[in-house]
Amino acid sequence: MKNLRFGAAVTLAVLTLGVTVAFVQAQSNRPGDKPYEPRKGQSGKDVIWVPTPDPTAEKMLDAARTTPDDYVIDLGSGDGRLVIAAAKRGIRGHGVEFNPDMVEYARKKAAEAGVADKASFIQGDMYEADISKATVLPLFLLSENLERLVPKFLTLKPGTRIVINGYQIYGWEPDQTVLAEGDCGYWCTVYLYIVPAPAEGTWQLGEQVLTLKQEYQKITGTLGKSAIENATLNGNEIRFSVGRTQYMGRIEGAEMKGRIAGARSGVWMARKG
Ligand SMILES: C[S@@+](CC[C@H](N)C(=O)[O-])C[C@H]1O[C@@H](n2cnc3c(N)ncnc32)[C@H](O)[C@@H]1O
């Protein structure tokens, strides 16, 4: 008797669940409902939706020198157009968007464009997203959003490119600024930022100490008692000169090494100490 009552209760629960699911599905997908269409300027969690114009999207991917080996992540991906534009170039990509309707819409657009196998979208908060696999981040966000994301950007592999439509990152000078042409309205300027390797600190270079100070890709410092000059840092690639000797090399973690040219020639190596 007890078992029978328990069985009836389970059946009732399963039926109730089934009816509820069917009701919710019917509510969200009623025949005759208009398909979801986003409106320019519609509100978003931390920034409204305004789409990147197509010529600007293409310019962003050009500025980042994307290749099919890249993996693109758009934070606040809207209707998915930046990820879809990359996918049409054969590049895999992923969009993180807070608005679930926009996520569905982007998936539909990717399928229509025939690139659903290369372009994926997920509902989520961009500040929480895992971006560790990105080699290129094409973004259209406000400077204040970008500022919050900078600590995450700096954990990315050196050389990762961040290409931004219209807005700059406070205090970080872009590596390049380019203009899109054609029908790009107010949104034609693209800023490229290249994630720099961590270079700051003291390094033992032969018998001498190389001391570097770093602000993003800008480096200054001394080798022994001489100031280094013409110093540049492009991802992992470091260059500087001391007098008439030029040092060109790569930073790999706690080691940097490369070639010397100019007054002397040969190879050099330094270890962080
Ligand atoms: C200016 S639009 C850019 C859309 C797209 N990246 C483009 O370039 O066309 C910003 C997008 O970010 C989304 N968004 C706002 N706050 C967000 C958050 N915290 N996490 C994820 N997406 C967010 C908005 O819903 C909107 O779709």
The ligand as an SDF file (V2000), in Angstrom:
LIG
                    3D

 27 29  0  0  0  0  0  0  0  0999 V2000
   28.4850   47.6090  -27.8300 C   0  0  0  0  0  0  0  0  0  0  0  0
   27.7820   45.9810  -27.9420 S   0  0  0  0  0  0  0  0  0  0  0  0
   28.9890   45.1490  -28.9540 C   0  0  0  0  0  0  0  0  0  0  0  0
   28.4500   43.9600  -29.6900 C   0  0  0  0  0  0  0  0  0  0  0  0
   29.4770   43.2260  -30.5960 C   0  0  0  0  0  0  0  0  0  0  0  0
   30.6750   42.9050  -29.8740 N   0  0  0  0  0  0  0  0  0  0  0  0
   29.8230   44.0770  -31.7810 C   0  0  0  0  0  0  0  0  0  0  0  0
   30.9470   44.5800  -31.8260 O   0  0  0  0  0  0  0  0  0  0  0  0
   28.9650   44.2210  -32.6740 O   0  0  0  0  0  0  0  0  0  0  0  0
   28.0750   45.3390  -26.2950 C   0  0  0  0  0  0  0  0  0  0  0  0
   27.3840   44.0310  -25.9630 C   0  0  0  0  0  0  0  0  0  0  0  0
   27.7930   43.6470  -24.6560 O   0  0  0  0  0  0  0  0  0  0  0  0
   26.7090   42.9940  -23.9940 C   0  0  0  0  0  0  0  0  0  0  0  0
   26.9880   43.0570  -22.5560 N   0  0  0  0  0  0  0  0  0  0  0  0
   26.8230   44.0920  -21.6920 C   0  0  0  0  0  0  0  0  0  0  0  0
   27.2770   43.7860  -20.4710 N   0  0  0  0  0  0  0  0  0  0  0  0
   27.7470   42.5040  -20.5470 C   0  0  0  0  0  0  0  0  0  0  0  0
   28.3520   41.6170  -19.6090 C   0  0  0  0  0  0  0  0  0  0  0  0
   28.5990   41.9560  -18.3350 N   0  0  0  0  0  0  0  0  0  0  0  0
   28.7140   40.3950  -20.0400 N   0  0  0  0  0  0  0  0  0  0  0  0
   28.4850   39.9930  -21.3100 C   0  0  0  0  0  0  0  0  0  0  0  0
   27.8990   40.7900  -22.2370 N   0  0  0  0  0  0  0  0  0  0  0  0
   27.5450   42.0400  -21.8620 C   0  0  0  0  0  0  0  0  0  0  0  0
   25.4980   43.7850  -24.4590 C   0  0  0  0  0  0  0  0  0  0  0  0
   24.3220   43.0310  -24.2750 O   0  0  0  0  0  0  0  0  0  0  0  0
   25.8660   44.0620  -25.9220 C   0  0  0  0  0  0  0  0  0  0  0  0
   25.3560   43.0450  -26.7530 O   0  0  0  0  0  0  0  0  0  0  0  0
  1  2  1  0
  2  3  1  0
  2 10  1  0
  3  4  1  0
  4  5  1  0
  5  6  1  0
  5  7  1  0
  7  8  2  0
  7  9  1  0
 10 11  1  0
 11 12  1  0
 11 26  1  0
 12 13  1  0
 13 14  1  0
 13 24  1  0
 14 15  1  0
 14 23  1  0
 15 16  2  0
 16 17  1  0
 17 18  1  0
 17 23  2  0
 18 19  1  0
 18 20  2  0
 20 21  1  0
 21 22  2  0
 22 23  1  0
 24 25  1  0
 24 26  1  0
 26 27  1  0
M  CHG  2   2   1   9  -1
M  END
$$$$
